[in-house]
Amino acid sequence: MIQRTAQTLWLALAALCVSVVLATAQDTAGQENPAPEPEIDAPIVDDPTVSAAEQMMQGIEPPDGAPDYDAWSQVAARAERALEAGRASDQVLEGLRDEIDGWRAQFAAASDENKVRITTLRNQIAALPEPPADGETESPALAREREQLTSQLAQIETPVRAAEVAFARADTIISEIDDLLRTRQTEELLSAGPNPLNPANWSQALSDLGATMRDAWNGTRSSLDTETQRAEFRQALVPAIILLVIAFVLLFRGRKWVINAGNRVRSSGDGPARGVWSFLISLGQVIVPLLGLFAAILALSLSGLMAQRAQLIAQLMLSIGINLILARWLGVRVFGMPGAESQVLNLGNLARAEGRFEATMLGLSFGLYVFVFQLAEFEGYPDATRAVLELPVLVLAGVLMVRMGRLLRNHRESIETGEDEEGPNFIDRTLSLAGRLLMIVGIVGPILAVLGYSQLAGTAVFNTASSFALIGFLLVLHGFFVDLYGMVRKTTTADAQNALVPVLGSFVAIILSLPFFALIWGARENDLREIWGTMMRGITFGDTVISPSDVLLLIVVFLLGIGLTRLIQGMLKQTVLPKTRIDIGGRNAITSGIGYIGIFLAAVIAITSVGINLSSLAVVAGALSVGIGFGLQNIVSNFVSGIILLIERPISEGDWIDVGGRMGIVKDISVRSTRIETFDRTDVVIPNSDLISGVVTNYTRGNRVGRLVMDIGVGYGSDTHRVSEILMEIVMDHPMVTVNPEPQVGFMNFGADALEFQIRAILSDVFFILKVRDELNHEIARRFAEEGIEIPFAQRDIWLRNPEALRPVAASSDATGVTIRRPDDPRLDPDSDVTPEDGLDGD
C-alpha cells in the first residue's frame, strides 16, 4: 500500500521526469534488458469446454468486428485456473486483469451495436396483430411477415446477447481478481515482522545499506574504465557543469528571488487582488527549485557516470527533493509568514515558524521513507533490515505529527479566547479534531513499528500525513477562490468570504480530490477505473440504461429548452404582444402559459432524448396520483386554480383587488399562488384556490375607472337647494371626475343631528380616490364657511328617572359640557317663565 501511495503522489512524477532525461541524454549508456514477465506457477492448459457465448453464436453469422469468442474462452479459462490455484503473483494477476479488461471493453462495444435496428424490428413485430390463439388461424401473408421479422430479430439480437453473456463472465473474473488482490494487501498490511529494536538486526541493516552504497559507487567508478566512456565524459563535461551551475542558482537563490517579487507585488496591491497575485507568485517557489533539481539530475545524466543503481538513487533523491519543496510551500501557505495575509491558522509568529518547520520536516521524512522502501524493494533487503531502516523515519514523523497536532489545537484555543463572540466555526472545530487525530496517530504509529508492524505503522503515519497535506492544499485553494471572486467582482474580502460562488468552487475541488484520497489510502488505479467504468456504463432503469453522459445530455437539452422558452417569451412580451389590442393582463397570461408549455415540452424532449420510454413511468404516475389524492390536494387545487386564473383572467397583474380583507395591487400570478402588494408596501401571498372559491372584489377590472361616494351633513335650517348646488359645483370642477356619466348629488335623509347629503362621482382613475376625497373635503369646508352653512356635531340630552338619588343641585354640568336636568325642572316646560339663567329652589 505504501508503495502505491508513494508512486501515486510524487515518486511517479519523479520517475517519469528522470526516465525522460535518461532516455534523451544517455544514448550510449545502452538499454537494459526488460525484465521477463512473470509466469503463473502452475502450468496452464487450455480448457476445451466451449463457452456459453460460443454456443449461442453457433449457426449465426458474426457481424464485422465481432469478438473472437474462441480466443476469449482460452483467456477466461486461464484466468479462472489461476484464481482457483491462488499461487499467481500480484504482477501476473494484474496482467491478467488488464487483458480481461480489454476483452470486456470489446464485449461492451458489441452489446451496444445494432440498437436502432433491434428497436425497429421490435416495434414492427409489436405493430402486428396478436398471434392467433389455439385453434385459430391467420392469413399466410401475416404469418410469413411475422416469421421473417422474428428471424431477422434473432439473427441481429443473438450476437448482442452473446456479448452480454461474455461481458458478465469477464466482469465476474475481474471482480474475483480484485477481491484476491485486496485480500493479499490486507494480510500483508496486518502481518507482523521482525522487531526493529533487536540489536541483532542492527548490524545486518548497516551492512546491507553499506553494501548498496559501495555497489553504487563502484558502478559509477567503473563507468570510466574504457577510453570511449572517458571521451564521452569529457565531451559532456561542459554542458554538465553549466547545468550544475544553473541548478545551484535555482535551488539556493531562485526561491529568494520569487519571494522578493511577491513582496513587491503585494506592496503595490490591496484587497482580494493582492491575495490572488500572492498565490500565483508563490507557485514560483515550487517551480523554480524543481527546475533546479531537474537541471542537476540532467547534468548527472549527461555525465554518463550513473549506473543502474546510481540512477535509482538519483531518482529517489529527486523524490525527496520534490516532497521537501512541496511541503515547505504548503507549510508557508497554511501557517503563513510574519506580516503575510496568506494563512489558514490563527497563531502567533513563533507558532507559525514552528509549523512551517514541522511541515517541511514532515515532507522530508515522507521522502526518506519512500527512499528506504524503494531501495529495499530494489535490493531485496530482508524484513529485519527494512524494519530497522524505517524505524527512525517513523519516529521522526510521529514526533512531528504530535507537535503539529498541538498547533492545530492551539488554533482552536486562540479562537475561543479571542474577541469573536460567535466562537469557533465548523472549520475551526474540525481542525481541532484533526489535531487530536494527528497526535494519536503520531503516538500509535511508532509503537506499531516497535511491535513489528512496520507496514501498518508506515501506512497509518504517512497516509494520514498525506491526507492532511491534501486537506491543507484544499484550504489554501479555498482562500484563492475567495480572493479571485473578490477581485473579479471588485468586492471586499469579507464580502467575498460570505459569497456562494467560492464555496461552490471549493465543493467541486473536494469532489475532484476524492480519487486522490482513495489512492492515498490504498486504492489501486484499477479500482478507480472500475468505478469510473461502472458509472459510465450507467444504471439500468427498466429497459433503459442511463449513464452519466445521458444525464448530462438530459440536463443540456432541458436547459436549452428552458432558454428557448425564455427567448420566445421575451420576444412576445417585448415585441409582438405590445402591438396587439390585448390588454396587459391577457399579454401576461399568454407569456405565462407559453412558459409552462415550454417547460413541459423541454422536460419531455429531454427525457425522451436519453431513451427513456415515458410509458414505463406509468407505475410511478399511478403512485403519484395516489399521493396527490391524499397528501397533495391543496397543491393540486392551487395549481388547477392558477391555470383557471390564467385562462379566464378574472384578475390580472396591476388590478386592485380585495380578497378576504386583504387589499392591494396584483403583482404576480404564478401557477400556485398570487402575490399582491398592499398599500403598506408589504407582499401578501394568496393561494390561487382562495381567489377561485372565495369572494374577490376587483376595483380595476378591465379599466381603472371607479366610483367615489361621499356623505355630507349640514345643520337643520340650512337651504337644502343651495347646499345641493354648492356640492354639484365643487364636484364638477374637479378634473378627476368624469363628465359622462356626470356626478350626482342627492338629499338622502333627515338625520338625527344633520340633514344628510351624498355625492356620487365616477373617477377616471380610481387609484387617486384618496387624493380626490381629500381635495373635495377641503373645498366643501371652504365653500360652506363662505356661505355660512353649518356642519353640525352630535348633541345628546340625558333624562334621569331618579333625581332624588342625586345631590340637591338643580342642574350641573360635567366636564364634557353635558347638562343634567331633573324631570321637574321648570325650564323643561316650554310655557314656564323661568329662564335658564334663573336658579331653582333647594330640593
N, C-alpha and C positions, 0 to 999 in steps of 0.2 A: 504493500500500500504506500509506503514512504517513497519507494522508487517511482511509482506512477505519479504521486503528488509532486515530487521534485521535477520530473520530466514535464509535467503539465504546466508548471508555473514558470520557472526561469531557466532551468537547465535545458529545456527543449530549444529555447531561443539561442542559448549559448552554443549548443551542439550544431544547430543549423548554420549559425554565422561562422563558426570555426571550420566546419566541413566545406563551406563555400570558399573560404580563404585558402584552405589547404588544396582544394581542387584547382584553383586558379593560379596559385603561386608556386606550387611544388610539382612541377611537371615531370622532373626526372627522379622523383623520390620513389617511383614505382607504385604499383597498385597492389593492394592487399587482396589475397585470395578470399572470396566471400566464404563465410562460414557455411558448411553444408547444412541443409535444412534437416532438423532432427526428425527422425523417423519414429513411428509408433513401435513400441517394444514388440508387440505380438505381430506375427506375420499376417498380412491382410489377404484374404481370398474373396474374390467377387461372389456375391450372393446370386445364385442362379434364379431365385424367385422373381417372377415378373410382378412389377408394382401394379397398384390399382389404376394408376394413370395410364400405364401401357395397355392394360386390359380394356380400358374404356376407349382407347384410340384404335383398337383392332378393327379393321374394316372401315375406318374413317380416314379419308384423305386429309393429312395435316395441312393447315394453311402455311403460306410462306412465312419463314422466320419462326416457326413453332419450336419450342424447346425439344431437345433430344432426350426423351424420357428413358431410353435405354442407358445412356451415359449417366443420367441423374440417378437411376436405380443403383448403379455401382457406387457412386459417391455417397448416397444415403446409406447404403449397406455398410460401407467402410466406416462412416461416422458412427453408426449405431453399434458396430462391434467395438470401436474404440471406447465408446461410452460404457458399454457393458463390461469391458475389461477393466477400465478405470486406471490403466497404467500409463496412459499417454501424458506427456509433459504439457505444461501450460502453453508452450510455444506451438506445439503440434495442434492442440485444441483450438488455439486462436487462429491458426492457419485453416483448419477445417471449418471453423465458423465463418471466416471471410469467404471461403469458397462456397459454402452453402448459402450464405447471404446473397452472393451473386446469382445463384440459381433461383433463390426466392424472388429476387427482383425480376428475373425473366418470367416467372410464373405470374407475378402480379401484373406485368405488362400484357401477358397473354390472356389473362382473365378479363381485361378491360377492352379487348378487341371485339369488333362487330356488335357493339352495344346498340347502335342505331338500327342495324339490320334485324337483330333479335327482337327489339321492341316493335319494329314494323310488322314482323311476322306474327308476333303475339297479338297485336291489335287486329290483324287481318283474320286470324283464327277466332278471336273474340267477336268479330263482327258477323261471323257466320251464324246461322240459326243453331239452336241447341241440337246436339246429336240425338237421333231417334231413340226412343225407349225400346225395350224388348218387345218384339212383335210388330214394330213399326218400321217403315221404310222411308227412304228419302231419294230424291232424284239422283241418277247416276252422275250427272254433271256436278252436283253439290258434293257428293261423296268423293268424287275424284279430286275436286278442288281442296277439300279438307285433307285428303291423304297427301297431296303434293305439298301443301303448306306445312303439314306436320313433319314430313320427311325433310324438307328444307330446314325447318327449325332444329330438328335433331342433328342434321349434318353440321350446322353452324354452332349449335349450342354445346355439342359434346366436347370439342376442344376447350371450350371455356370451363366446363365442369371438370375436365381432366386437369387443367391448370389450377383450378381451385383446390382439388384434392392434393396435388403435388405441393401447392403452396402451404396447405395445412401441415403436411408431413415435414416440410423444411422448417416451418415455424416451430414445430414441436421439437425438432432436433436442436435448433438454436437455443430454445429455452432450456433444454437439458444441459447443453454445454455451459450456458451462463450459470445455471444453478451449481454445476460441478465446480466451476472456477471460483464462484463466491464461497462455496463451502471450503475449498482449499485455502482461500485467502483468510477466512475466519479462523481456521485451525492453525494456520501459520502465525497469525497475529496473537493468538491466545496460548501458544506453546511456550513453555519455559526453557530457557537456555542456561549456559554456564554462568556462575556467579562472577561478576567482574571484580569483586573485592578479594578474590582468592589470589594471594601473591604468586602462586604457581603460574598463573596465566599472564602475569605482567611481563616476564622475561620473554615469553613466546611472542607477545604482541609487539614489544620493542624490536625483537629480532625480525619479525615479518615486515614491519614498517621500514626498518633499516635496509633490508634486502631489496625492497621495492625502490627505495631511493638510489641505492647503488646500481641497480639494474638500469634505472632511468639515466643516471649519469654515464654509465658505461655505454649505453646505447647512443647517447648524444656524442660521446667522445669518439666512438667508432664510426660516426658519420663522416669523419675527416681522414679516414685511413687511406683512401685512394687519392691519386692526383686529380682525377676528374672531379671528385667531390670537393676537394680543396679549391679547384679552379672555379667551380660554381659558387662556392662560398665567397671567394674574393670578388667575383662579379656582382653578387647581390649585397656586398657589404655596405656600399654607399647608400643605396635605397633603404637598407635596413636601418642604418644609423639615422637617416633623415626621418624615417617613421618613428624611431625611438625618441628622437628629439620632439617631434610633434606630440607623441603620446605623453611625454613628460610634461610638456607645456599645458596640454589639455587637462591632464589629471591634477596637476598641482596649481595651475593658475587659471584655468578656464572657469571653474566654479566661482572664483573671486570676481572675475570679470562679469559673469552673469548677475551676481548679487549687486555689484555696483550699478549695472544697467537698470536693474529692478528698482534700486533706491532712487535713481534719477527719475524714472517714470512715475513712481509713487509720489515723489515730491511735487511733480507737476500736475497731478490729478487729484480728484477727491470723489467721495461718494462711491457708488457701485462701480463706476468705470475704473477706479483705482484698484478695486479688488479683482476685476476681470484681467487687467493687464498684469497685475502681480502674479496671478495664477499662470497665465500664459508664459510670462518670462521665467517663472520658476521651473517650467519644464526644461529650460536650458540647463539647469543644474543636474538634470538626469542625462540629457542628450550629449552634452559636451564631455563629461567624464566617460560615458560609454564609447564615444568616438575615440577617446584616448586609449581605452582598453583594447578596442578592435585594432587600432594602429599598432599597439605593442604586440598583439598576437600576430598580426600580419608581418611585422618585422621579423619575429622569430620564425615564421613560416618561410619567408624569403631566404633566410639564412641557411635553410636546409639542415639545421642541427638537430631537429626534433625527430626522434624515432617514435615508434608506435606508443610506447609507454609515456614518453615525454609529451606527446600530443594529447593523451588522455589527461595528464596532469595539467597541461595548459588549458584544456577545455574546462576542467573543474575549477581552476583558478579564475577563469573568466566568469564562471557561475558564482563564485564567491564575490567577485567584484560587482557583478550585477545586483546581487542581493544587498550588498553593502550600500551601493549608491541609491537604490530604490528605498531601502529602509531609512536612510538618512533624509531623503527628500520627504518621505511620508511623515517622519518624526517632526520635521520643521513645519510642515503644513498643519499637523494636528496640534502640536504643543505650542507652536509659534515662536518667533524671535522677539527679543525685547523691543517694544515700540511698534511691532507689526500688528496689523489687523487680522491677518490670516491665522486664526487659531480656533480650535474647537472647544478646548477645555479652559475653564476659568481657574488659572493657577498663577502663583507668583513667579517672579523671574527665576529664582533658584530652582523651583519645581519644574519650570519649563526646561531649563538647561538639563536637569536630571532626566526628564522624559525624552528629550532629543537624544541624549547619550544612550539611554537604555534601548530606545527603538533602533538606533544604529547597531549597537552590540547584539541585539536580538537577530537582526538581519545577518550579521556576521556569523553568529552561532548556527543559524539555519544553513548558510553556505558551507560551513565546516562540517555539519552533519551530512549534507549531501556529498561532500568531498570524501568523507570516510566511508559512507555507504557505497558509492560508486566504485571507489578504489578497492574495497573489499570484494565487490562483485567481480571486478576485472581480475584481481589477483587470486581469487578463490580462498580468501582467508578463512580459517576455521571460526566457528561461532564464538569461541573464547576470545580470540584476537579482536573480532568485531565488537564484542561487548565491552572489552577494556578500552578500546579506542573511542567508543561512543559515549562512555560514562562521563568524562569531563565536559564534553559538549552539552550533554543533557543537564548536568548540574549547573553549568553556567546559564543555560537557557531558563532553568527553573528559578534561579535567583533573580534573573532579570524580570521574569513574569511576576514574581511576588512583589517586587518593588514597583513595577508598572501598575499592578492591581491596586497597590496602596495609593498611587497617584490618582487613579480613577475614583477611588473612594474619597480622597481629599477634594476632588472637584465637587462631589455631591455635598460634602460638608460646607464648602465655601458658598455654595448656593443657599443652603439652609440658613447660614449665619449672615447672609448678605441683607441688603435693604429691600430686596424684592419681596413684597408681601405675598405673592402667589406661591412662592416656594419653588422647588424643583419641578420641571415639567417631565413629560414622558421620556424624552431622550436622556435627561439627567438621571432619572431613576434607572433607566436601562443601563447607562454607563456604570452606575454604582453596582448593579448586579453583575455586570460584566467584569468589573474589577474584583469582586469576590470570587467569581469563577476563575479568573486568571490566577489568583493567589492559591486557590485549591489545586488547580492543575499544576502550577509551579512547584507545589509541595509533593503531590502524589506521583508526578512523573518520575523524578529521580529515585523515589522509593521503589517504584516498579522496576526501574533499571537495576537497582541494587539487588532486588529479589530474583533477577534473571529474566524478567520480561522486557527485554530491550526493545523489541519491535513495538510492543504495546506502548511502552513509555515514549518512544520516538513519535509514534502516531498521535498519542494524546497531546504531547507538548507542542510539536511543530505544526500539526494540523490546527490546533487551537490558535497558535500564534499567527498562522497564515490566514485563518478566518478573521481574526481581529484586524490584521493588516488590510484585508479586503473591506471590512466594515469601516475602518478609518478612511480608506480611499472613498467610499460612498459618502461619508460625511463631508469630506473635503469637496467632493463633486457637487453635493447639495449646496454648499456655500457658493460655489462657482455659478450654479444655476440661479441662485438668488441675485448675485451681483450682475449676471448677464441680463436677467429680466429687468432689474432696476436700471441698467444702462440703456437698454432698448426702449423702455417705456419712460425713461427720464424721471424716475421717481426716487425717493429716498430709500436707504437700506431698510429702514423699519417697515415701510410700506411694501417693499419687495418681499420681506420675510413673511408678511401676512397674506401674500397673494397665493392663488391656487396653482398657477402655471409652474412655478418652481417645484411645488410638491408633486405635481403630476410627472414632471421630468425626473425627479428622484425616484418616484414609484416605478417608472419604466426602467430606470437604471437598476433598481433592485431586482426586477423581473429578469433582466438580461444577465444579472450576476448569479442567478440560481445555478446554472450549469457549472460555473467556476467553484461554487461552494460544494457541489456534488463531486467534482473532481478532487477537490482538496480532501474530502472525507472518504476517498477510496473508490468512488465510482469510476468504471472504465469508460473509455471513449466509445466503445461498442455499446455500452449500456445507454449512453446518451443518444447515440444514433438509433438504437432500437426504440427508445421513447419517441424520438422525432419521427421515425418511420411509422410507428403506430398512430401518432397524431395525424400524419399526412395521409395515411390510408383511410382515416375517418371512422365515424361511428355509424353503425347500421341503425337506420330509423325506418322500420317496416321493410319495404323492398328497396329503400333508397339508402345509399351510403353518403354521409355528409362528412366532408373533410374540412380542415381549416381554410383551404383555398375556396371551397364552396361557401363557407361562412363569410369570407372576405368578399367574394363576388356578390353574395346576398346584400351585404352592407353597402357596397358600392352602388349596386343597382337601385337599392332603396333610396340612398342619398341623392342619386341622380334624378330619381322620380320626384323626390321632395323639391329639389332645386328647380326642376322643370315646372312643377306645380306653382311654386312661388313666382317664377318668371311670368307664367300666364296670368296669375292673379295680379301682379303688378302692372302688366300691360293692360288688362281690362280696367283696373281701378284708376289708372292714371291717364290712359289714352282713349280707350273705346267707350266705356260706360259714361264718362262725363259729357260725351257728345250726344247722348240719347236723352229722352224725356223721362227716364226712370228717376224717381226720387232717390235721395241718399240712402234711405232705408232699403229700398229694392236693390240698389247697387251693392250695398254691404251684404245683403242676403245672397246675391249671386256670387260674389267673390268668396264668401264663406262656404257656400255649397260646392263650388269648384275646388276649394281647398280640401274639403272632406273627401270628395270623389277622387281627387288626385292622390291623397294619402292611401286610400283603399286600393286604387289601381297599382300604385307603386309597391305596396305590400304584396299584392297578388303576383305581379310580374317578378318581383324579387324572389318569392318563394318558388314559383314555377321555373325560374331560370336555373336553379340549382338541382332541378329534377325531382322536387318533392311533389308527389301527387296529392292534390288537395282533397281528393276523395278519401284518402287514408286518414284524414283528420276528422272523419265523421264521428268516431268514438269520442274524440276529445270535444267536439262540438256538442255531442249529447250530454257529456258530463258537465260541460259549461252551462248548458241550458238548465240542468238541474240546479246548479249553483245559482243561476240567475233567478230561478223560481223561489229559492229560499233566502239567499243572502244578498242578492244584488237588485232587489226590487226597486229601491229608491234610485239607484244609479241608472237603471234602465228606464225608469219613469222620467227622470230628468233628461236622459238622452233623447227619448222619443219626444218629450215636450220641447226640447231645443230644436229638433227637426221641424216640429209644427210651427214654432215661432219663426223659423227661417222661411218656411213656405207661406204661411198665412200672413205673417208680418203684422200682427195686431199692435206690436210696438216696434220701434226702430231706434237705432242709435241717434242720440240727440233729443229724444222725446222726454217730456216732463211727465212723470208718472207718479202715482201714489198707490202703493200696494202694501196692505197690512199695516197702515200707519207710517210707512217709510216713504218719504217723498224725496225725489231727486231726479237727476238727469241720467238717462241711459248712456253708459259709456262703452259697453262691450257686451255682445250676446254670443256666448260660446255654446258648445254642444251640451254642456252640463248645467251651466248657471249663467246668470246675467248680473253684470256689475253696474250699479248705479252710484252716482256721486251726489251726496246730499248737499244742501246749501251751506252746511257747516264744513264743507270740503273733506268729508270722510267717505270712504268707499264702503258700500254695503253689497255683499254677495248674496243674491237671492236665488234659490233653486228654481229651475225652469218650471217644475211642476206647480209651484206656487203661482206662477204667472198664468198658467193654463187653467188650473182648477179653482183659483181664488178670484176675488173681485179686484180689478185693476182699474184705476182712474188714469186716463191718458189725456193730459191737458193740451197737448200739441199734436195730436194725431193728424197727419196729412198737412197741417199748416200750423202757424204759431198765433193764429187769431184766437182770442179768448174774451170772455165777458167779465166786466167789473161790476160788482154790486156794492152800494154804499147806503147805509141807513143814517138819516139826519133827523134830529128832533129840535123843534122850536117851541118857545113858550106859548101858553094859551093867550089869546088876544092878538096874536100876530096875523098879518094879512097873508092868508094862505096862497092867494093867486100871485102876490108879489114874491113870495118865497119860491114858488114853482118857476117863475120867470128867472129869478136870480140863479137858481140851480141850473136851469137849462142853459143860460148864457155861459156860466162857468164851464160846464162840461163840453159845450160845443166849441169853446175856444181852445181846448187842449189839443195839441197836434197828434197825440197818440190815439184819440178817439175817432173811430170811423164815422163817415157821413152816411154811408149806406151799409148796413142798416143804421139809422140815426139813433142817438141815445134817447132814453125815456126817463121822465121824472113823474112820480106818482105820489099823491097824498094817500098814504096807506092806512092810517089808523089814528084814533084818538087814544093816546097812551095815558098811562096813569099820571105821568109827570110832564108830558110834552105832546105836541102834535107831530106825528111821525111821517116823514117823507122818505122816499127811496129813489136812488139813481141807479139806472141800469144802462151800461155803455159797453160797446164792443171795442176792444183794443186791437190795434194792428199787430202788436207783439206782446203776448201775454207774459213774457219773461220780465217786462217792465211794470208789472201790475203794482208792486210795492211802491215804486217811484211815482207812478201816476196817482195812486191813492194819497201819497204824502203831499203832492203838489195840489191836488184838488182840495184837500182838507185845509191847507194853508189859505188858499184862495177863498174858500167858503167862510172861514173865520174872519178874513179881512172884509169881505163884502157885507156880511151880517153886522159887523161892527159899524160900517159906514151907514147902513140902512137902519140901524137901531133895532135890529131883530135879536131877541134874547134867546140864547141857548140855555134852557133851564137845567137845574140839577135836581136830584130826587129830594123830596121833603116828606116827612112822616110825622103823624100825631099818635101819641101813646095814651090810651084810656086805662085808668086804674079802677078796678071794681071794688077794692077795699081800701079806700083812702084813710080810714081810721087807723090803719096799722102804721101809717107814716107819722112823722113829726108834725105838730100843728103849724105848718107853714103853708100859706095859701098857695104859693107857687114857688118853684125853684127851677133853676137851670143847671144842668150838668156842664161839664167842661166841653161837651160837644155842641152846646147851643140848643139842645132839645128841651122844649118847655113841657113841664109836667103839670097837669091841671086836675083838680078834683071834679067829680061829676056834678057837685052842687055849686061850682064856681059860677057867679052871676055873669061872668064875662063869656060863658058859653051860651047864654041866652041872647039871641040877636035883638030882642026887644028891650033889653036892660039898658039903663042909663049909665051903668058903671063902665068906665074906660079901662083899658089895660094898665094905665099908669096908677089907678086907684088901688089902694091896699084893701085887704079883706080882714074881717074880724077874726078873733083868736082861734076858735075851734073850726 
